[in-house]
Amino acid sequence: MSGFHQRFNIGTTSFPKTLTDIDIGLCFRLSKEDVDALRSRYRDNALGPAILLVFLRASGRHLENLTLIPALLLKYLCAELQLRQTSIASLKSLYKRPTTLTAHRQWVLENLANLAPATPEKLDDLGLALKALASTAVSTEDLVKRGELWLLDNQLLIPHERVLRSIASRAFEAETVAAIEVVRLNVTEALAQKALKAVYSGRKGRTGGTNLEWLKEPPGKHGLHSLREASKKIAFLKELGVHLWDISAIGGARIRAYARAVVHRAPSATKALSEKTQVLEVCGFLRATLLEFTDNAFYTAGRHLNRLIGQGRNRV
């Protein structure tokens, strides 16, 4: 199952467009017990339930998409079930009657899948687990994926995406509120407003633009020009007191996530956010930027120092 989880999305409702023999061996293989149960129950009509079974085990959700099923998987299942080979099939062609599809799904879930529906009590447990994981999650989407893994690890059927996303959103929002509180306690209102005003201010000179756009420019090559530019940015950030902000309680992963959000968004879009969100994301961006350029400056200076020492040794 691990190969499928690494290449495709857990919780998907359709097969990938292409499959390899390795994918089938890792993710969609039928055991002898599966074959015996399917043939005993459905005889020559076992192909449909077999497809429902292997997909349910691999993804944690019922197969819902009506598109064609990969030919390589059909060939494998037909051979295992000793059925006439077919290379073209879809859920729609296999199940003309929705009631039959529903009955097959239920039988597969109850008898072969080793997955149980997520009860309200289990969903409460999932909420607690996601609250614990939210401190290192970088987005709601990241938390949704972790929730899907938690459900599969606990042999639970993944519920509708809307349900799972709602639970993940509440957990992520709670962590965001906690992060806002960390910034409020460690960055005074005056310093936060000073930082916002500074980053949105325009820069003098030919290049123009805002300080935020200037800070978003990544470090250049390890030359003296890049070292001078990094030093200017470090000095600018230290004037704002960024080096004194202790917001490490938020977690490095989330600070970097806030920084990426600012980098990939136009300054006007960041400015349009609510003030609390602006302060949180901009403070995370400034802190991550200071650390990045400090590391870059140390590395570049070290390279040039080693080069000078080497040149001096050769001359001596």
C-alpha positions in Angstrom: 0.0 0.0 0.0 2.9 2.3 0.6 3.7 2.7 -3.1 0.2 3.9 -3.8 0.4 6.3 -0.9 3.6 7.9 -2.1 2.6 8.2 -5.8 -1.1 9.0 -5.5 -3.5 10.8 -3.2 -4.9 8.8 -0.3 -8.6 9.5 -0.1 -9.0 9.8 -3.9 -12.2 8.5 -5.4 -10.8 7.3 -8.7 -8.0 5.2 -10.1 -4.9 6.9 -11.5 -4.7 7.1 -15.2 -1.8 4.6 -15.4 -0.6 1.8 -13.2 2.5 -0.4 -13.2 3.1 -4.0 -12.2 4.8 -2.7 -9.1 1.7 -0.6 -8.2 -0.5 -3.6 -8.6 1.8 -5.8 -6.5 2.1 -3.3 -3.7 -1.5 -1.9 -3.6 -4.1 -4.0 -5.5 -3.1 -7.6 -4.9 -5.8 -10.2 -4.0 -5.1 -12.8 -1.4 -6.2 -16.4 -1.8 -8.8 -15.8 0.8 -10.1 -12.8 -1.2 -10.4 -14.8 -4.4 -12.2 -17.7 -2.6 -14.6 -15.4 -1.0 -15.3 -13.4 -4.1 -15.8 -16.5 -6.3 -17.9 -18.2 -3.7 -20.2 -15.2 -3.4 -20.4 -13.8 -6.9 -19.0 -16.5 -9.2 -18.7 -15.1 -12.7 -19.8 -11.6 -11.6 -16.8 -11.2 -9.2 -14.9 -8.6 -11.2 -16.9 -5.7 -10.0 -16.7 -6.5 -6.3 -13.0 -7.2 -6.7 -12.4 -3.8 -8.2 -14.3 -2.2 -5.3 -12.3 -4.2 -2.8 -8.8 -3.4 -4.1 -9.6 0.3 -4.5 -11.1 0.6 -1.1 -8.1 -1.0 0.6 -5.6 1.2 -1.2 -7.4 4.6 -0.9 -9.6 4.2 2.2 -12.6 5.4 0.2 -15.2 3.9 -2.1 -14.6 4.1 -5.8 -17.0 6.7 -7.2 -15.5 8.0 -10.4 -17.1 6.5 -13.6 -14.0 6.7 -15.8 -12.2 3.7 -17.2 -10.4 1.3 -15.0 -6.7 0.7 -15.9 -6.3 -2.2 -18.3 -3.4 -3.7 -16.5 -5.5 -4.0 -13.3 -8.3 -5.6 -15.2 -5.9 -8.1 -16.7 -4.6 -9.0 -13.3 -8.0 -9.4 -11.6 -9.5 -11.4 -14.4 -6.5 -13.8 -14.2 -6.8 -14.2 -10.4 -10.6 -14.7 -10.5 -10.3 -17.0 -13.6 -12.7 -14.8 -15.6 -12.7 -14.1 -19.3 -10.1 -11.4 -20.0 -11.3 -7.9 -20.7 -9.3 -4.7 -21.2 -12.2 -2.2 -21.2 -14.4 -1.6 -18.2 -15.7 1.2 -16.1 -17.8 1.4 -13.0 -20.8 2.6 -15.1 -20.5 -0.4 -17.5 -20.1 -2.9 -14.6 -23.0 -1.6 -12.6 -26.2 -0.7 -14.5 -28.2 -0.7 -11.3 -27.2 1.6 -8.5 -28.8 -0.7 -5.9 -26.4 -3.5 -7.0 -23.4 -1.2 -6.6 -24.5 -0.2 -3.1 -25.1 -3.8 -2.1 -21.6 -4.9 -3.4 -19.9 -2.0 -1.6 -21.6 -2.9 1.6 -20.7 -6.6 1.3 -17.0 -5.8 0.5 -16.8 -3.3 3.4 -18.2 -5.8 5.9 -16.5 -9.0 4.8 -13.2 -8.2 3.1 -11.9 -4.7 3.4 -10.8 -4.7 7.1 -12.1 -1.2 7.4 -14.9 0.1 9.6 -17.0 3.2 9.2 -15.8 6.2 11.2 -18.3 6.6 14.0 -18.9 10.0 15.8 -16.8 8.7 18.7 -13.9 7.9 16.3 -14.3 11.2 14.5 -13.9 12.9 18.0 -10.7 10.9 18.4 -9.6 12.1 15.0 -10.2 15.7 16.0 -8.0 15.3 19.1 -5.3 13.7 17.0 -5.3 16.5 14.5 -5.1 19.1 17.3 -1.9 17.4 18.4 -0.6 17.4 14.8 -1.6 20.9 13.9 1.4 22.5 15.5 3.6 21.1 12.7 1.1 21.3 9.9 1.7 24.0 7.3 -1.8 24.2 5.9 -5.3 22.8 6.3 -4.6 20.6 3.2 -1.6 19.2 5.0 -3.7 18.4 8.0 -6.4 16.7 5.8 -3.7 14.3 4.4 -2.5 13.5 7.9 -6.1 12.8 9.0 -6.5 10.4 6.1 -3.3 8.6 7.2 -4.6 8.5 10.8 -7.9 6.9 9.7 -6.2 4.3 7.6 -3.7 3.5 10.4 -6.7 2.9 12.6 -8.5 0.8 10.0 -11.3 3.3 9.5 -13.1 4.2 6.3 -12.3 7.8 5.3 -15.5 9.9 5.5 -16.7 12.4 2.9 -14.1 15.1 2.2 -16.4 17.8 3.6 -16.5 16.1 7.0 -12.7 15.5 7.1 -11.9 19.0 6.0 -14.2 20.5 8.6 -12.4 18.6 11.4 -9.0 19.6 10.0 -10.0 23.3 9.6 -11.1 23.5 13.2 -7.9 22.0 14.4 -5.8 24.2 12.1 -7.7 27.4 13.1 -7.2 26.6 16.8 -3.5 26.4 16.2 -3.6 29.6 14.2 -5.3 31.4 17.1 -2.5 30.1 19.4 0.1 31.4 17.0 -1.5 34.8 16.9 -1.3 34.8 20.7 2.4 33.9 20.7 3.1 36.9 18.4 0.9 39.2 20.5 2.9 38.3 23.6 6.3 38.5 22.1 6.0 41.3 19.6 4.5 44.5 21.0 1.8 46.3 19.2 4.1 49.2 18.4 6.8 46.9 16.9 4.2 45.0 14.9 2.8 48.3 13.4 6.3 49.6 12.7 7.1 46.3 10.9 4.0 46.5 8.7 4.6 50.1 7.9 8.2 49.4 7.0 7.6 46.4 4.7 4.9 48.2 2.7 6.9 51.4 2.3 8.5 52.2 -1.1 12.2 51.9 -1.7 14.3 54.7 -3.0 16.5 54.4 -6.0 16.1 53.1 -9.6 14.7 49.7 -8.7 11.8 51.1 -6.7 9.1 48.7 -5.4 8.4 48.1 -1.7 10.7 46.8 1.0 8.5 43.7 1.1 9.3 43.0 -2.6 13.0 43.6 -1.9 13.0 41.2 1.1 11.3 38.6 -1.0 14.2 38.4 -3.4 16.1 35.2 -2.6 19.8 35.2 -1.9 22.0 35.3 -5.0 25.2 33.4 -5.8 27.9 33.3 -3.2 29.7 36.4 -4.3 30.6 39.7 -2.6 27.6 41.5 -4.1 25.3 38.9 -2.6 27.1 39.2 0.7 26.6 43.0 0.7 23.0 42.7 -0.2 22.4 40.1 2.5 24.1 42.4 5.0 21.8 45.3 4.0 18.7 43.1 4.5 20.0 41.8 7.9 20.6 45.4 9.0 17.1 46.5 7.9 15.5 43.6 9.8 17.5 44.2 12.9 16.4 47.9 12.9 12.9 46.5 13.2 14.0 44.4 16.1 13.2 41.1 14.4 16.2 39.4 16.0 14.6 40.0 19.4 11.3 38.3 18.6 11.0 35.0 20.3 8.2 33.3 18.3 9.8 29.9 18.3 6.8 28.5 20.1 4.9 28.6 16.8 7.2 26.0 15.4 9.7 26.3 12.6 7.5 24.5 10.0 4.6 26.9 10.5 6.8 30.0 10.5 8.3 28.9 7.2 4.8 28.2 5.9 3.7 31.8 6.8 6.8 33.1 5.1 6.0 31.1 1.9 2.5 32.4 1.9 3.8 36.0 1.9 6.4 35.3 -0.7 3.9 33.7 -3.1 1.3 36.5 -2.7 1.3 40.0 -4.1 2.0 42.7 -1.4 -1.4 44.2 -2.0 -3.0 40.8 -1.3 -1.1 40.4 1.9 -2.2 44.0 2.9 -5.8 43.0 2.3 -5.7 40.4 5.0 -7.2 41.0 8.5 -4.8 42.9 10.7 -4.2 39.9 13.0 -3.4 37.6 10.1 -1.2 40.3 8.5 0.8 40.6 11.7 1.1 36.8 12.1 2.2 36.1 8.5 4.5 39.2 8.1 6.2 38.5 11.5 6.7 34.9 10.4 8.1 36.1 7.1 10.5 38.6 8.6 11.8 36.1 11.1 12.3 33.4 8.5 13.9 35.9 6.2 16.4 37.1 8.9 17.4 33.5 9.6 17.8 32.7 5.9 19.9 35.7 5.1 22.0 35.3 8.2 22.8 31.7 7.3 23.6 32.8 3.8 25.8 35.6 4.9 27.8 33.3 7.3 28.2 30.7 4.5 29.3 33.3 1.9 31.7 35.0 4.3 33.2 31.7 5.3 33.9 30.8 1.7 35.6 34.1 1.0 37.6 33.8 4.3 38.8 30.4 3.3 39.7 31.6 -0.1 41.7 34.6 1.3 43.5 32.2 3.8 44.4 29.9 0.9 45.7 32.7 -1.2 47.8 34.1 1.8 49.2 30.6 2.5 50.2 30.2 -1.2 52.0 33.6 -1.2 53.8 32.9 2.1 
